[in-house]
């Protein structure tokens, strides 16, 4: 069966100043549909770069990225934007919500960008966003603005936004980095629940407990995938991470 | 202080976009202010300026040739009151044929060398080459008869023959009185040319122009000359104060419009600079918060921004002012021509000082205001949310768009306007000012066109005018009754009258086919012939504090003491003498005065026959005694220059407004970098980003048009109404085509979008990853 996500010798070089920085040095990974994969690594290891390339937020210097059999490395910016809307959801460490939209407005945004006009269509989107917010336990916050919510609530809004278009792939970047332990647990439980419903997830984290939630943990160091292990064992993940230094 | 200077320098160099924004804003505002101040400078005392620059003669004496000799001229010039003199100047009053019309002209000898007194201002072409049969015509001939350089005047010589004299230039004379008909318009020739045309020098008139130690004592001086020489020596004289009054009055229209425009531009400058700089500083609230967190005091924060922005504003002001000085001649030469004055270059100390004080002053005031606010703000909040915390009202646009089922990007664009209401208001206001300026120009232009096509609105109801000299009224009427192309005519005698309160004015005593002429009666009705009814100009009514329905008692000049009462039954647009005339029945007036001898005949002409037939007919039947003048309906040149100047200034105003749109959009994009990154992450395409940016700009343009068009129309109407009152004119028919109004709306929207295209493209090309890495 064709993997949902496939990369081949993915390389990314950043040219900052006179010294180029090779963030990824040739990464080849596969992620099957419905799989929950976490990527662990220290700061500067290239994990966020990998996530950006898998999500079509950036273009590789060389190599290829396929998501749902679509070659992201060959798409222009407009095609990537359209692809992202419908196929990829993002959850970030700092939530990245739009302050001057309500919670519901934030959640609906990708869906409204994706479709054509029309009040009936907008009503359908509204209904779906309500459903998602209720499912994530923040239905009563729909009319509030992000700055009025706690960190955990904001992250749940971000998750709802990421799921509104029922994307094939959910990319999550350090979702608990900015949360207290209780909120972190809540968010991780939500993500596990999404996986339980068949959602394909890739999470980037340096938190072993978060990483252990995945079915498979990949370890990235200096721009290369150096090892992997099965998920479920946070302590083992922490040990493996420490050994990368 | 070192830390502050280092930080300020680093800020300027490492944030080139912000620095450039400030330089562009300050520079363009300084340029506009320079132009506005230069305009006001050129409007200031235009007649006095040109009179002084040309060393105009305070008095011209026209002397009885038979009673004076050269020694008398010497005696006049040596009087203690006289500071300087033109010396003896020769002239001959005659007629010239201009395109089949016989026009009165005064041939004047142009001295070979530039005189010390009463120089003339060359407007077009060149002076006649000495020894050549050429003429330099006064600009009054252009104003009255649309004479152009290159045309030929058929000057009547001593033998009565027409001699073709090419016009090689047009020049302005600061001492030709527009409103008095004592002298005809001048045509300057050299002495050999005058000798050729009029060989007998004893027929040449003598005149001398003098500058006096006391320019106000003209009457006393003339009396002194007559005392010293002879009672009847001075045939007539021109008093420079009368010319000044006429010139000032004539230029008032232009001065009011341009003055209003200048003030407009100054207000726009203040608003643009104030709002832009204030917004820029406010956008750096987060930085201010971080600086405070690092240990900067409030005073140091203020000092930092003052140093930064003072430096930028001085540089920007210098650049903008230099640009304004370079560009100024383009509109301002037109202003000078429209005011019949010399062009005053803007490169002078007062203007430079004003610009370098006002613009940096506004920048500093805006900076201090915003920086003070930042210095006092809570550190945590500043870092977290900046100057303006997100507002609930900011979602209004998005909600409306969503409710209407419009694309999300349009709603997001509307949201941007609500998110920064003060900045949006200021930008919109600046755009509105630009639209008002354009509407001002368009309305003026169209109103003038209306008056051109419907001259009866100006009180010009005739197609041509015939004046007679020796031939009798009866013979003239007989000829006109038989004349080809004459459909109808009425005759007029212009009679001096006085009220019992010794207020003098003139009365048009008319009779003939009056119903064939489209007299515009703005109030009341036209008078009935053979009655003691009258219609009056608005100026007369205002002056005498009368209204339609009132009675007016007058005495005819030649019958003092015999009072006649007229009932004013209507008001009409009187184009001359500030509207201070009245029209009555000639037959009624004839019963009270012997001056009611008509010498002017106003004609309605048929289109079927060429006017040349009428000219030929009159010449054949009356020789040169009957003179035909066609009513030239073209807009005088000075108004054309006024239009040019106003449109140029309007375009500059729009340009400044567009710079403000650009600044606002770019600033908004700077602040929204994070949001744009998020939008692009969730799937907004580059085209959608541009649409979002352009939506904000388009809304501003739409509001500017919706507000600016009626405001501009109302402003123009108000100014014209006030001017018509000054002119004693009556109701002004202000016109603005609905089509042009309709076109202005999309044009304003498009122009505003044009100002936001570059910031939009910049936003569309933003790297998502760079934004996300900044957090």
Interface residues (C-beta under 8 A of the other chain):
Chain A: X52 X55 X57 X58 X77 X78 X81 X82 X84 X85 X86 X90 X92 X94 X96 X97 X98 X99 X100 X101 X102 X105 X108 X109 X110 X112 X113 X114 X117 X118 X119 X120 X121 X122 X145 X146 X147 X161
Chain B: X385 X389 X390 X391 X392 X394 X395 X398 X402 X403 X404 X405 X406 X407 X408 X409 X415 X418 X419 X674 X675 X677 X678 X679 X680 X681 X682 X683 X684 X685 X686 X687 X688 X767 X768 X769 X772 X775
